[in-house]
Amino acid sequence: MNDELFNYKELEGDFTKDVILKRAEFYNQVKPVPLNYDSSYVSLYNAIVNDKDIVSSVNKLGGVTNLKNVKSSCYLWDLLDIIRHDVNVYSGETNNDEEFAVTSDFIDKVTILDGERIPILFINGQKAKNFSGKVELLTLESETGNKAVLFSKIYLPRLGDKLTSCIYNHELTHVQLNSLENGGSKSLLNTEVLPIFIEEVFAEKQDYSYETLERIRNLRLYNIARNLSIFIKYKNLSYLSRIELDKYNSSSIEAINLANIYFNSRKKVQKEMIDYVNDIFNEKKNVEDMLKHFDSNLEDVVKNKKTLKKCISKDLR
C-alpha cells in the first residue's frame, strides 16, 4: 500500500465546497485545504487494522445509560478549574432548511444559560451504533455582519454512563467553542482538538482503572483507520466529506498527543494546559497557540500506533 491511495482530487462543480468555505468564513477561519498524507499514515493505518484491541473496540459499544449520571459528570469542570461561559439557548423548533426571522416571538425563545441546560436527546436506531454525539445549533448573521449562535439540543449515544459522559463533555466543549467569535481556532481542521482532549481528560478523571480512557482512545484510533479506508474505497468524495474526515484525523492525532503530555506530566504542566483551555474559552488564545506551545501540531507528532495508543506510563499508574 502506498500513500497515493489517500490522495484527493477535487470534483468539478462540487457545491459542498461552498458549504465548508462559508462555515470557515463565519468564524473568520482560514480556507480549509485537504490534507496530504505521506507514508507514515500508511504505516499507521496498517498498524491499527492489525491491532485486535482497536479493531474490536467498535463492537463493544452500548450499555445502560442514565441521563442523571451522565449530567453529574459536569462536576469535573470545577474540579479541573475550567470556567465555562453561558451561551444562547433556543427553545423553539429548528429546521436547517428554514430561514429564521428574528421576530419578538423568536427572541422570547432565546435564553442565556449554562450549557448544561441545553436539552439532551439520546440517539436511537442505526446511528446509535456510532460513538459520536452532536450539537444542534443555529447560526445567524445580519446584513451588517452581526453574528449569533444559538444552541437547541445535544444528541448523545447510549454507551454506558462513563463513556457517554465523556462524549457529553466533548459536546459541551463544542458549545463553548462554537459560541466564540473565532470558533476557538484559526483552522476548521483543528476544531475537534479541544473536545477530544477534554473527553480524554474526563475519561481519566472519572475512572482511575483507566478502562474508559483506553476504550475511548481505541475508538479514536479506530476512527482514524476507518477514515483512511474511506479514502481508499471512495475516490469521488465531496469536498465537505473530505474536509470532515481530514478534520477528525488531524484533530485526533493532535489531541491524543496533548492528552499524553497531560497524563504523563507533573501538576505544574497540567495546570498550564488547563490555563490554555481557559484562555481559549476567553478568546485570549486559540487552539493553534496551544498546539504550538506543546509541540503537538500535526507535522510534529510521530504517526506511530504504539505511541498514540499508550495513554499513561506504567510508572504513573
N, C-alpha and C positions, 0 to 999 in steps of 0.2 A: 504493500500500500504506500502511495506517495502523497505528498501534501497537495498535489494538484487536484485531488479528489474533493478538497474543501474549497476550491476556487469558486468565485461567484461572478456571473455575467449578468449585468442588469438587463431586464426585459424592456423592450422598446414600448413606449407608451404606457408604462406601469403607473396607474393613477394612485397606487398606495404610497408612492414616494412622497406625494404632496401631503398625505396624512401624517407621515413621520416628520417631514420638514415643518409643518405647521405646529406639531406638538413641541418640537425643539424651539421654534420661534416664540411660542407662548412663554417659555421660561428663559428666553434670551440665551439659549444654549447654542453651541457650535453645530454646524451642519453635520449630522451623523453619517459616517462613511463606513461601509462594510469592512470588517477586519480581514487582514491577510494571515493565513495560518501556515507556519513553517513546519519542518519535520518533527519538531518537539511535540506538536499536537498529535501527530501520527503515533508517536511512541506512547503518549499519554492515553490516547484512545485505546490502543492495543492492551495496555496495562490494566485499564479499567474494565474492559469487557472480559478479561481473563481473571478478574478478581471475584470469587464467588460471593463474598460478603456484600460487595457493592451491587452486583447484578441481582442478587436475591432480595435486596433491601426493599425494592418496589413491591414485592409480593407479601410484605409483612405490614402493609398499611391497613388502617381500620382500627376499630375499638370503641368501647363505650366512652362517650364524651359528654361531660356535664358542663353546661354553659357557665354555671356559677363557679365551678372550679377553674375553668379557663379564664374568666374575668378576674378571679382573685390573684392570678399571676402578676397583675399590674403593680403589686406592691414592690416588685423588683426595680421598677424605675426609681422609686425613692431610695431603695437600698443601694443602688448604684450612683445616686446623686445626679440623675439625669432629669433635667427640668423640661417638661413639655408645655407648650403654649396652647391656649384654647383655639378652636377652629370654628368655621361656619358650618353648621349642620342644617341640612334641608329636610323637612319632614313631609314634603309633597311627593307625588308620584314622578318618576323620571322616565324619559324616553330619549335615547341617544339621537333619534332622528327628528326630534321635536325642537322647534325654535322657541326659546323661553322669553316671554315678555316680562320685564321687571315691573309688575303691577304691585299695588298695595297688598293684594291677596298673596302674591308670590313672596313679598318681603315678610309678611306675617308668618310665613312658614320657615323662615331662616332664624336660627338662634346661635349665639356664640357659646359653645360648650367644650368641655374636655372631650378629647377623642374617645374616651371610654364610654361616652354616652351615645355614640353612633350605634344604631341598631345592628345586631348581628343575626345573620341567617346562615344556617348550615346548608352546604351543597349536597344535593342528592342525585341519584342516578349515575350515569356513566362518568360524569365529570368528577364525582366524589372519589374516584379511583386515583385522581391526581393528588399531589400533596400541596398544591398551591392554594392560596387564598386570593381575594380580590377586593379592592376598594371601589365602590361605585361613587362617582363624583360628577359634578357639572363644572365646566369651565366657562366663564362668561367674560366677554371683552366688549367694552363700549367703543363707539366711534372715536372717542377722544383718547383711547388707549388704556383706560382704566380696566383692571382685571380683577376677577374674583374667582375663588374656587370654593365650591360647596360640596360637602360630603353627606351622602344619604344612607349608605349601608356598607357593612363589611361582611363578605361571604367567606366562610371557613369550611374546610373538610373535617369530617369526623375521623380523627386519627388517634383517639385516646386523649386524656386530659393534658398530659405533658407535651406531647408532640404538637397538638393543636394550640396549646398555649404559646409555643414558640412561633407558630405561623401567625397567631393573633398579634403578637407584639411586633413581628415583621411588618404586618399591615399597619399597625399604629405608627410605626416609623415612617411608612409611606405617607400617612396622613400628615405628619409633621413636615415632611419634605415637600409634598405637593402643595402645601399651604404657603410655602415661601415664594417670594417673587422670582428667585432664580432656580427653584426646584432643588436647591442644595448642592448642585454640581454644574460644572461647565459643559459636561458632555452627557447626552442621553444614555450613552453606553455605560456610564458609571452610576446610574440611578438605582441599581439594585445592591450596590456595595454596602451601604449602611444598614438597610433592612436585613440582609443576610448576616452581617456582622452581629447585629443585635439578636437575631434568632439564635445564633450560636452561643453568645454570652448568656442569654436567658436559659438555654438548654443546660449549660454547665452549672448555673446558679441554682436551678430548681431540682437538679438530680445529680447528687455527688457520687453516684455509681458510674457516671459518665455514659450510661447506656443511651440516654436520649441524645446527648451530643454526638455520639458515634453513629446513631441511626440517622440523624439529620445531615451529618457530614457525608455519610454514604449516599444518601438521596441526592445531595447536591452534585457529587461526583458522577453518579448515575446519569443525572440530567445533562451534564457536560457531554458524556459519551453518546447519549441519545440525540442531542442536538447535532453533534458531529456526524452521526449516522444519517440524519435527515439531509445534511449537505451531500452525502454520498448518494443517497437514494433519489433525491429530487433536485434536478438541475435547473428547474424553472421556478424557483421560489420567487415570490413577490419581494419587493424592496422592504416592505413592512415586516414580513416574516423573517427575512434575513437579519435585519437590524435587531428585531426582538430576540432572536436566538443568539446573535453576537453579544447582545447586552447581558444575557444570563451567563454566557460562557466567560466573558471578561469580568463581570462583577463577581461571579462565584469564585474565580481564582484569586482575585484581589482581596475579597472579603475573607476567604479562608486563610490567606496569608496574614491579614490583620488579626484575625482571631487567634492564630497560632502564636503570634507575637504576644497578644494579650494573655493567653493562658500560660505561657512559659516565661513571663516576666515578673519582676518584683512589683509591689504595690505602687511604687512611685511611677513606673511606666504605665501601669494600668490606669492610674488616676489621670495621667497625661492624655491617654487615649479617650477617656470619658470626657475630659475637658474639651477635646476636639469635637466630640459628638455635640456637646452643649453649644460650642461656638458655631457649629454648622446649623443647629436649630435656631440660633440667634442671628444668622447671616453674617457673622464676623469672619467665618472661614467657609470653605467649601470642601467637598469630598476630595477633590484633587489635591488640596493642601495636605490633607491627612495622608493620602496615598504617597505623596512625595516625601513627607517627613518620616514615614515609617518604611520607606523603600518597598512599597507594595504596588507600584504601577505595574501593569500587565507585563511590560517588557522586562521588568526587574525580577519577576517571580519565576523561579525554576519550575517548569512544567513536568514535575516528577510525581507520579502517583503515590509513592511511598511517603514523600514529604507532605503532600497535600492531605493524605489520609490520616496521618498521625496527628492527633489532636493535642495531647498533653504528654509531656515526657514522663516516663515511668518513675523517674526520680521525684516528680512532684505529686504523684498520686498517693 
